[in-house]
Amino acid sequence: MSSSPNPNLQALTDAGVAVWLDSLKRSYLTGGDLAEWRDEFVLHGVTTNPAIFKEAFDDGDGYDEQIASLAHDGLDARGIYQEIATQDVRDACDVLRPVYDATDGADGFVSLEVDPDLARDSDRTLEQAIEYHARVDRPNLMIKIPGTSECLPAIEETLYRGINVNVTLLFGVEEYAAVMEAWLKALERRHAEGLHLKVESVASFFVSRVDSEVDSRLKGNPHEDELRGVAAIANARAAYQRYLSVRNGERFKALEAAGARPQRPLWASTGVKDPAYSPTKYVDSLIAPETVNTMPMATVQASAAGATVVEGTAAIDPSDDLARIAEAGIDMVDVTDLLLRQGIEKFEVPMKELLETVDGKRAAAVGAKA
């Protein structure tokens, strides 16, 4: 039975923000939860990463039977993980296919991330992106590729090959600009060869972690009280200003005339880390057309209950806030460089732990049969 759309999340959608869920478990699929949330919470997408899959694997024994079956087929831990992840993502794509169809292929995406240990290896990233694209075999799949300088060639080449891409782990505005350049080049190459330009992409710009880092650096600073909780939104708004400069530029206008759609900014890590902040802080402050906000379920529910939807908050000029942060001695480039390094590690660690868990269950299943 379909649910009526939540009015707050419908208002957010009407303001141009696509609500994506930053979580996926098989129980969401088998129990019908994702289909229900798609309608009630106006969900237009789902994102996954190794940390999300680790949480899913740790949540009971829902995957044990499949792990055992795949183990008996001779798959190692990584192969088992990839088989399970691609199945869950494929099934989630099917649940969101009505959104994809209703938006003429502009939304309704599910993201599957390449292995985090490939974040500095462009060739292997491209190889896995092509493999995952073929394995999931759904038009509303997006391959998540880290926005590291090393992976820019893989981002460009994957898009050029007509594969949808979610560029992830963006913290700095200049790194984001480099990703938009790779996206433009990919579409320009396709256009020059007469290929269609309906290749979709989002660029995931991380938010809350910026406040966590900057707030910690402000402790004891005379400007601490006035600047706490300012940096993340100012940084994201600076990214949105850069987006607009590309969105309204001649290069994209030429592509748009040929059928291309923009690479939407996606606000990631929008669950608040500091309980002193409003749970919808990074939703209310980053509203603008052609954007995505990927939220953990707690933030989706908080937004459903009490989001303040004012159109255009993402487009507010952040220059004064960024100047005040710099004057207080905070080096935002140093902050975002650190967060990128930490971000890669934050996905490598749960991936390692996930594979260890799977390998333990694989060994037990093979041993039990023997």
C-alpha positions in Angstrom: 0.0 0.0 0.0 1.5 3.3 -1.0 1.8 6.1 1.5 0.9 9.8 1.1 4.0 12.0 0.6 5.3 13.7 3.7 4.5 17.4 3.3 7.9 18.7 4.5 9.8 16.3 2.2 7.5 17.1 -0.6 8.1 20.8 -0.1 11.9 20.1 -0.1 11.5 18.2 -3.4 9.4 21.0 -4.9 12.2 23.4 -4.0 14.6 21.3 -6.2 16.2 19.1 -3.6 16.2 15.4 -4.3 16.1 13.4 -1.1 18.3 10.3 -1.1 18.7 7.8 1.6 22.2 7.1 2.8 21.6 3.5 3.9 20.7 0.1 2.5 20.0 -3.3 4.0 18.4 -6.4 2.5 15.6 -6.2 5.1 14.6 -2.8 3.5 14.1 -4.7 0.3 12.5 -7.9 1.4 10.3 -6.2 4.0 9.0 -3.6 1.5 10.4 -0.7 3.6 12.3 1.0 0.8 9.2 1.0 -1.4 7.2 2.5 1.4 9.8 5.1 2.2 10.1 5.9 -1.5 6.5 7.1 -1.5 6.2 8.5 2.1 9.5 10.3 2.2 9.6 11.1 -1.5 12.9 9.3 -1.8 14.6 9.8 -5.2 17.7 7.8 -4.6 19.9 5.6 -2.3 23.6 5.7 -1.6 25.8 2.9 -0.3 29.4 2.6 0.8 31.5 0.0 2.6 30.6 1.3 6.1 26.9 1.0 5.2 27.4 -2.6 4.0 29.4 -3.5 7.1 26.5 -2.2 9.2 24.1 -4.4 7.2 26.3 -7.4 7.5 26.6 -6.9 11.3 22.8 -6.6 11.7 21.7 -10.2 12.4 22.1 -13.2 10.2 20.2 -12.1 7.1 23.1 -12.7 4.8 24.5 -15.9 6.3 22.6 -18.3 4.1 23.8 -16.6 0.9 27.4 -16.3 2.3 27.4 -20.1 2.9 26.0 -20.8 -0.6 28.6 -18.5 -2.3 31.4 -20.0 -0.1 30.4 -23.5 -1.3 30.7 -22.1 -4.9 34.3 -21.3 -4.1 34.2 -17.5 -3.8 36.6 -15.7 -1.5 35.5 -13.0 1.0 35.8 -10.2 -1.5 33.9 -12.1 -4.2 31.1 -12.9 -1.7 30.8 -9.2 -0.7 30.7 -8.1 -4.3 28.0 -10.6 -5.2 25.8 -9.6 -2.2 26.4 -5.9 -2.7 25.5 -6.0 -6.4 22.4 -8.0 -5.7 21.2 -5.6 -3.0 21.9 -2.6 -5.3 20.2 -4.2 -8.2 17.1 -4.9 -6.2 17.1 -1.3 -4.8 17.4 -0.1 -8.4 14.3 -2.0 -9.2 12.4 -0.4 -6.3 13.4 3.1 -7.5 12.8 2.4 -11.1 9.4 4.1 -11.0 11.2 7.3 -10.0 13.7 6.9 -12.8 11.0 6.5 -15.3 8.8 9.3 -14.0 11.8 11.7 -14.1 12.8 10.6 -17.6 16.0 9.1 -16.2 17.0 12.2 -14.2 16.7 10.5 -10.8 15.9 7.3 -9.0 19.5 6.3 -8.7 21.3 3.8 -6.4 25.0 4.3 -5.9 27.5 1.4 -5.5 31.1 2.4 -4.5 34.3 1.0 -5.9 36.5 -0.7 -3.4 38.0 2.0 -1.1 41.6 0.7 -1.5 41.4 1.8 -5.1 41.1 5.5 -4.2 44.5 6.3 -5.6 44.5 3.9 -8.5 42.7 5.2 -11.6 43.2 2.2 -13.8 41.8 -0.3 -11.4 39.0 2.0 -10.5 37.9 2.3 -14.1 38.1 -1.5 -14.4 35.9 -2.1 -11.4 33.4 0.6 -12.5 33.0 -1.1 -15.8 32.6 -4.5 -14.0 30.0 -3.3 -11.5 28.1 -1.5 -14.2 27.8 -4.8 -16.1 27.0 -6.9 -13.1 24.2 -4.7 -11.7 22.9 -4.1 -15.3 20.4 -1.4 -14.4 20.1 2.0 -16.0 19.5 3.7 -12.7 22.8 2.6 -11.2 25.5 5.1 -10.3 29.1 4.0 -9.7 30.7 5.9 -6.8 34.3 6.9 -7.5 36.4 9.0 -5.0 37.2 12.5 -6.2 40.9 12.2 -5.6 43.3 13.7 -8.1 44.5 10.2 -9.0 41.0 9.1 -9.9 40.1 12.1 -12.1 41.0 10.1 -15.3 38.8 7.2 -14.2 35.9 9.6 -13.5 36.2 11.2 -17.0 36.6 7.8 -18.8 33.7 6.2 -16.9 31.4 9.0 -17.9 32.7 9.0 -21.4 31.8 5.4 -21.7 28.2 6.3 -20.8 28.2 5.0 -17.2 26.5 7.2 -14.5 28.9 8.4 -11.8 28.6 9.6 -8.3 31.9 11.3 -7.4 32.4 11.0 -3.7 34.6 12.2 -0.9 34.7 15.9 -2.0 35.6 18.3 0.8 37.4 21.1 -1.0 36.0 23.6 -3.5 39.0 23.3 -5.8 38.8 19.5 -5.8 35.2 19.9 -6.7 36.0 22.2 -9.6 38.5 19.6 -10.9 35.7 17.0 -10.8 33.3 19.3 -12.8 36.1 19.7 -15.4 36.5 16.0 -15.8 32.7 15.7 -16.2 32.6 18.5 -18.8 35.5 16.9 -20.7 33.7 13.5 -20.8 30.5 15.0 -22.2 32.4 17.1 -24.7 34.1 14.0 -25.9 30.8 12.2 -26.3 29.3 15.2 -28.0 32.2 15.4 -30.5 31.6 11.8 -31.4 27.9 12.2 -31.8 27.0 10.1 -28.8 24.0 10.8 -26.6 24.5 13.0 -23.5 22.0 11.4 -21.2 24.8 10.3 -18.8 23.9 11.3 -15.3 26.3 12.4 -12.5 26.3 13.9 -9.1 29.3 15.2 -7.1 29.1 14.4 -3.4 30.3 17.3 -1.3 30.7 16.4 2.4 29.3 18.7 5.0 29.1 17.8 8.7 32.7 16.5 9.0 33.9 20.0 8.1 32.2 21.5 11.2 33.5 18.7 13.3 37.1 19.5 12.3 36.8 23.3 12.3 34.9 23.4 15.6 37.6 21.3 17.3 40.2 23.8 15.9 38.2 26.7 17.3 38.4 25.5 20.9 39.9 28.3 23.0 39.8 30.7 20.0 38.4 34.1 20.9 36.0 33.7 18.0 34.8 30.2 19.0 31.3 31.1 20.0 30.5 33.1 16.8 32.1 30.7 14.4 31.0 27.3 15.7 28.9 25.5 13.2 29.6 28.1 10.4 32.3 26.5 8.4 30.5 23.5 6.9 27.6 25.4 5.4 29.9 28.2 4.2 32.2 25.7 2.5 29.2 24.0 0.8 27.8 27.3 -0.3 31.1 28.1 -1.8 30.9 24.9 -3.8 27.4 25.7 -4.9 28.7 29.1 -6.2 31.3 27.3 -8.2 28.6 24.9 -9.5 26.5 27.9 -10.7 29.5 29.3 -12.5 29.9 26.1 -14.5 26.1 25.5 -14.8 25.7 28.9 -16.4 28.9 28.8 -18.5 29.2 28.6 -22.2 30.6 25.0 -22.2 27.7 23.5 -20.4 25.1 25.6 -22.2 26.4 24.0 -25.5 26.1 20.6 -24.0 22.7 21.3 -22.5 21.4 22.3 -25.9 22.5 18.9 -27.1 20.6 17.1 -24.4 22.9 17.1 -21.4 21.7 17.6 -17.8 23.9 19.2 -15.1 26.1 17.3 -12.7 24.1 18.0 -9.6 25.8 18.9 -6.3 25.0 16.2 -3.7 25.3 17.2 0.0 26.7 14.2 1.8 27.3 13.6 5.5 24.3 15.7 6.4 23.5 14.0 9.7 24.6 16.3 12.5 27.6 15.1 14.6 27.1 17.7 17.3 23.8 17.2 19.3 23.8 20.9 20.0 22.9 21.5 16.4 19.4 21.2 14.9 19.0 17.7 13.4 18.0 19.4 10.1 20.8 22.0 10.1 22.4 20.7 6.9 19.1 20.2 5.2 17.5 23.6 5.9 20.7 25.6 5.0 21.5 23.9 1.7 18.3 24.1 -0.3 18.5 25.0 -4.0 17.4 23.7 -7.4 19.2 20.8 -9.0 20.7 19.6 -5.8 20.6 16.3 -3.9 20.7 15.7 -0.1 21.6 12.2 0.9 20.5 11.6 4.5 20.8 8.9 7.1 17.4 7.7 8.1 17.5 9.7 11.4 17.9 12.9 9.3 15.1 11.9 6.9 12.8 11.4 9.8 13.9 14.7 11.4 13.3 16.5 8.1 9.9 14.9 7.8 9.0 16.1 11.3 10.4 19.6 11.2 12.5 20.7 8.2 12.3 24.4 7.5 12.0 24.7 3.7 13.1 28.1 2.4 14.0 28.1 -1.2 17.6 29.1 -2.2 19.4 28.9 1.1 22.3 27.1 -0.6 22.8 30.1 -2.9 23.5 32.5 -0.1 26.9 34.2 -0.6 29.4 32.6 2.0 32.2 35.1 1.4 31.8 37.0 4.7 31.7 33.7 6.7 34.8 32.3 5.0 36.6 35.6 5.6 35.8 35.5 9.3 37.0 31.9 9.5 40.3 32.7 7.8 40.8 35.7 10.1 40.3 33.4 13.1 43.3 31.4 11.9 41.5 28.5 10.3 43.1 27.2 7.1 40.2 25.6 5.2 42.5 24.0 2.6 44.4 22.2 5.4 41.0 21.2 6.9 39.7 19.8 3.6 42.9 18.0 2.7 42.9 16.3 6.1 39.3 15.3 5.8 39.9 13.7 2.4 42.8 11.6 3.8 40.6 10.6 6.8 37.6 10.0 4.5 39.5 7.4 2.5 40.6 5.7 5.7 37.1 5.8 7.2 35.9 3.6 4.3 39.0 1.4 4.1 38.7 0.3 7.7 35.1 -0.9 7.6 35.8 -2.6 4.3 38.7 -4.5 5.9 36.5 -5.4 8.9 33.6 -6.4 6.6 35.8 -8.8 4.6 37.1 -10.3 7.9 33.6 -10.9 9.0 32.6 -12.5 5.7 35.8 -14.6 5.6 35.0 -15.9 9.1 31.5 -16.9 8.0 32.8 -18.3 4.7 35.4 -20.5 6.5 32.7 -21.7 9.0 30.4 -22.6 6.2 33.0 -24.5 4.2 34.2 -26.3 7.4 30.7 -27.3 8.4 30.1 -28.9 5.0 33.4 -30.7 5.1 
